Amino acid sequence: MAQTPEAKVKKKVKDYLTARGIYFTMPFTAGFGANGVPDILVCYQGKFIAIECKANGKKPTALQGEHMKRIQRGGGTAVVVDERNVDTMLEGLFDDTDDGRC
């Protein structure tokens, strides 16, 4: 079965983080958690980073955008990545010279 463009972006992000030993989790709400939480939550060098993965040209929903604003107001980083910017975004967020400890 072929992956969706968004699933490919998620896989690329997960593979990147896993290869570098960076802690992350992917919340699965299934009616029990908060809807609109970004796809991937990361702890890196003491920083909270939320990554919302999208297919090209897609924007976060209003609810996703609100979560991202709240994360930023709390001092975290919240970004949207897609097929066009995933590589440069990851390189910009994560310094390969560090071991990824939170």
N, C-alpha and C positions, 0 to 999 in steps of 0.2 A: 504494500500500500504506500502510495506516495505521500510525503510529508507536505503539510501546508507551508506557505512562505513563513508564517509566524512560528510554526514548529521548528523550522530550520534555524531561525534566529535564536530561539530558546536553546536549541541544541548547541549552537556555536558558543553562546554565552556560558552554558553549563560546562562544556568541554574546556573552554578557556580557564574558568575558575577552578575546575577540578585539577587540571594539569599544573596549576600553580599552588595548589593546596589552600586556596582561599575559601573560608567558610561561607556557605550560602544555604538558603532553604527556599523552597517554592511552596507558598501557602496554598492549600487546597481547601476551599471553604465548604463546599457541598452542603450549604445551608446552615453550617455551624459557626462559621467565622464571618468576618466583615467582607461584604462584596466590594469589589473595586480596588482591593489591595494589589499593588504591583506584582508582576509575575515572579520576580526573583528578588529576594532580600539578602543583602550581603553585609558582613562585618569585616572590615579591612583597615588595618592600622588604626584601630580605635574609632573608625568612622562607620556610620550607618548609611548604606547605599541601597536605593530601591531602583530596580530596572524593570521598566514596562516594555515588553517586546511586541512589535507590530509588524505587519506586512507593509511594504512600501506604500507611502501615501496615506496610511491610516493614522488617525489621531486617537488619543485616549478619550474614553467616554467622559462625561461630566463627572461621574462618581470617581473614576480613576484619577482625573485631574484634581479633584478635591483632596483625595488621599495624598497625591504627590505634593500639593501645596502645604498640607499639614506636616508632611515629613520635612520639607524645606524650612518651614517655620520653626520646627523643633531642632534645627541645626543639622539635619541629614541632607543627603544628596539624592535627588530623584531625577532620573533620565528616561527618555524614550529612545529605544534603539530599533532600527529596522535593517533590511538587507544592505542599504546604501551606507549606513554609518556605523554598523556594529563593530567593525575592526578598529576604526579610528577612535570610537567612543571607549572601547575597552582599553586601548593603549593609553588614552588620556586619563582614565579613571584609576588604573592600576599600575604602579611602579614595579617593574620586574626585578628591581634590585632588592626588594623587601621579601620577607618570608610569608607575608600575608597575615601575621598574627593580629588578632583583634585586641 
